[in-house]
Amino acid sequence: MPIKPPLNGHTNQQTIWVGLALLALLPLSLLLALSWGSSGWLWPWLATETQSGLIWELRWPRAIAAWITGALLAVAGCLMQVLLRNPLADPYVLGLSGGASVFALLGISVAGTFGIQTLPIPVLAFLGALLTTIIVFVLARGKGPWSTTRVLLTGVVIAAGWGAVISLILALGPDASLRGMLFWMMGDLSYASLSAWWLAPVFLGLALVWFRARSLNVMSQGQLQASLLGEATRARFWEVYVLASLLTGLAVSIAGAIGFVGLIVPHLMRLLIGADHRVLLPAAAFFGGGFLVVADTIARTLLAPRQLPVGVLTALIGVPLFLVLLNRAIRIRG
Amino acid sequence: MHTAPFLEVQQATIEIGEVCVARDLNWAIQGHEFWGVLGQNGVGKTTLLKTLAGLHPLTQGRVKLHGQDMPEIPRRTIATSLGMLTQETRYAFDATCEQTVLVGRHPHLKPWMKEQASDYELAHRALDWLGLADLKHRSCMNLSGGESRRLALATLLVQDPQVMLLDEPTNHLDPANQVSVLNVVGQHIRTQGKAGVMALHEINLATCYCTHCLMLFGDGDWLAGPTDQLLNTDNLSRLYGCAMRLVDDGEHQVFAVAG
């Protein structure tokens, strides 16, 4: 057995405890989502047949959608932060949410204006994210080595461009659709529902990303250092970029532009278990998923029957949680 | 038996922007050799090292690593036998010093493998050589300039390549640490038959540690040879564009700017 080292000043034991807690968070958060709702608390196994229908046909697929969205955003956040070597990066920094929003809002406003009910908003959102990915890729590619600055600037400027288009749509769009648009932009799981089978490809994808985890450790030391340590960097960087974009695009098309999860979860996990991506990636996925399930459950229950956009809740819970942990970390280290 | 040199540069012309770093450079680097690359600021010492690492395209000629053309070798294979200490190291995320140096094992491990006990041993030894043993659990973001420099060198030693390229390894180091760091590198080269190429500005460290020197004059001209033959006041005065003289107190000889 190799001597197990402490990770990032955190003892191995702490990593194990955090790992166990994260594993437990998956069933516990799902149980919370199933049991708690506008009608109060009800254990799923005590439900009558009608209640059972509500639980398994409404709450369950929504909770699965929330878990998957959270996990995707958290992993995409980790990848973006390494890719741009910037702790401030989140999955949306390169304009993906902007592109998705523009397409989704256009869809909503067209649907509102012409009374078309069946426009597939998630598909439109995904196309918007994909389009943005391609635009940034083509414009930022250039010659020579991968340039973080060029990619970041291109992405940020495109995000600003999308932002202007969004304002335009909001200003000109039909009043009746406005509320739906705002909810979509804040991130909303009201219409999201996914079968539990979707967990299989998500876990598979996560396992594949995990094989790149040590490469990510190397890449976070910068482009030159990474190629000196044997990463064929240009290809590898674009690979990570496309991967992060796809994950984000998927998340956005499921639930709109939920903020904060992709920024805060990777940092929280780094504070708890360190920066080694072999541990960080799975931890972020599990925490991001569980966190969003809990946030969404609160969002639909707190002011029931009114539903809050979950994006508001993620920020309201996430900000104090993050600040407390950051403060503790500083005190311990200082 | 004849074996190919560790690193061989053949009829190479190296340019960066408007600057011609070297024209028609023929240069072979063998095991047990410690080369110093000297030249004024901006003559392209870093570019030369990057060229040796296969990260800067040649205008002409070729670079061979163990007899094989550099562009034909996968980066990961290159990284197992050639490593480079870059001029600056900036860390973006918190990691312990131990974790940071372990990254040096990356090219030696398959994607699904994790570091073994021997990798940890090597990491601890490298931290120890460079006087960083006590900082094992310290974050790489909380280091002084000199500590961070030694950490980067420790990472290179953990990577354990046969050819070590060092871009101004003594940056940020006080005189005592300059000497101890170069002692570590020099010892690796002597006892393990590695090869070193180091860009530096301190001529007197070059005379102490380097077996050979390469001078870059900034116009594509170059001179290469054993240190004791190459380093004299004429060559150095031409190299730095100012008069240099040899100061001898009977015990040591050091080069100094005259005037």
Interface residues (C-beta under 8 A of the other chain):
Chain A: M1 P2 I3 P5 P6 L7 N8 G9 Q81 R85 N86 P87 F211 R212 R214 S215 N217 V218 S220 Q221 G222 L224 Q225 S227 L228 L229 G230 E231 A232 T233 R270 G274 A275 D276 R278 R333
Chain B: A53 L55 P74 R75 R76 T77 I78 A79 T80 G83 M84 T86 T89 R90 Y91 A92 F93 D94 A95 T96 E98 Q99 V103 G104 H106 P107 L109 P111 W112 K114 E115 Q116 A117 Y120 H137 R138 S139 N142 Q159
